[in-house]
Amino acid sequence: MVRMVAAGVTPLDHTILSGHFPLSKAPLVLGNEGAGIIEGGDPDFPDGTRVAFLGPFGVFEDGTYSEYVEVPKELLLPVPETIDDVAAAGLPVAYLTAYLALMNAGFATGKVVLAPAIGGSVGNAATQLARALGARHSISSTTSHAKAEEAKALGFSEVIDLTTEGLADGVNRITDGYGADVVIDGIGGKILSDALPALARGGSLITLGYSAGRESTINVTDLIWKVASIKGFSLLSESAAARNAAWSVIADLLASAQVKPIVAKTFPLEDAAEALRYLIEERPLGRVILTI
Ligand SMILES: NC(=O)c1ccc[n+]([C@@H]2O[C@H](COP(=O)([O-])OP(=O)(O)OC[C@H]3O[C@@H](n4cnc5c(N)ncnc54)[C@H](OP(=O)(O)O)[C@@H]3O)[C@@H](O)[C@H]2O)c1
């Protein structure tokens, strides 16, 4: 049993609450991820162990916007000592998605990565992970000039300000016309359309979300002429073994501060509705977390 300390607020919670995720059925407690303390543990996870987790919670069964959650052992992710519970609550979905999507796209040291939306959880995690794992360039973007400035101040030096420059123009400027080997796109809509011409020859675009819309226009020559590819990714389809292996890499990068989780704002559990509104309408740079 995990005594919850904090829960991550994600766009999926909003999608489900809005009735746009047909596999979820009401009544349902929301919350797909979170962090807390083990109670009633065993030798592998003794009482008091700090853990984070994700799983079917808040989608197919009651979720993490809750005081206690019963979590199968294989879903428990040990939290590095240097990471506090609030930051830990927002790690599993974004970081496991970003890491496994990068690997699915054939990421390796020296590749150029584009992960749009530096303020979004997946965009930020993919940008940080690619940088830490030795990308030649780890590029992101934002549709907000203020957020571009905020990102620069936080040390993200390759963020394209879409109020002043197109996505592909920015990638070409930063890479001297080479393009992006890997695109991790959680935004969809026009961002996906605009990212395709930024692909390098043989590049791969992973589509995994639709914050800006489920429909995109594809110029097929962006794929044909560059022998590039586009494919989907779903964290829910990844095995617990794959997620646990990914977590051990991520935990090492967290422990050595090569990646640094960003929390934009916390809300008490009773203000969950306002927290969700804040995430979707204000589009902060960093995570929104419920404290329990
Ligand atoms: N397939 C999977 O396994 C998987 C896993 C995790 C997440 N997801 C999905 O991936 C997507 C991104 O998740 P996230 O947590 O990174 O989202 P998020 O934290 O809410 O970030 C969304 C960002 O998208 C940017 N954006 C650009 N155009 C937008 C528009 N028209 N409306 C709203 N936002 C817009 C905004 O950045 P700027 O304001 O800076 O432009 C915003 O900060 C979601 O759809 C989520 O459900 C899928």
The ligand as an ORCA input file, in Angstrom:
! r2SCAN-3c Opt
* xyz 0 1
  N       1.192      8.342    -25.724
  C       1.624      8.359    -24.479
  O       2.048      7.353    -23.928
  C       1.617      9.657    -23.721
  C       2.326      9.793    -22.525
  C       2.352     11.040    -21.892
  C       1.648     12.113    -22.448
  N       0.923     11.922    -23.579
  C       0.193     13.022    -24.210
  O       1.159     13.927    -24.732
  C       0.616     15.245    -24.784
  C       1.557     16.202    -24.123
  O       1.621     15.914    -22.756
  P       2.347     16.903    -21.777
  O       2.179     16.367    -20.406
  O       3.718     17.186    -22.268
  O       1.419     18.176    -21.977
  P       1.466     19.563    -21.268
  O       2.430     19.485    -20.123
  O       0.086     19.954    -20.993
  O       2.098     20.474    -22.387
  C       1.389     20.871    -23.430
  C       2.165     22.006    -24.109
  O       1.775     21.980    -25.433
  C       2.015     23.255    -26.004
  N       0.975     23.629    -26.955
  C       1.190     24.047    -28.205
  N       0.046     24.296    -28.823
  C      -0.930     24.026    -27.935
  C      -2.352     24.118    -28.002
  N      -2.986     24.507    -29.111
  N      -3.048     23.775    -26.905
  C      -2.426     23.362    -25.790
  N      -1.065     23.257    -25.673
  C      -0.341     23.599    -26.759
  C       2.052     24.221    -24.844
  O       3.362     24.762    -24.876
  P       3.644     26.279    -25.316
  O       2.576     27.115    -24.665
  O       4.998     26.508    -24.758
  O       3.624     26.307    -26.780
  C       1.819     23.379    -23.616
  O       2.640     23.779    -22.539
  C      -0.770     15.132    -24.127
  O      -1.721     14.983    -25.173
  C      -0.678     13.856    -23.308
  O      -1.940     13.273    -23.060
  C       0.898     10.730    -24.214
*
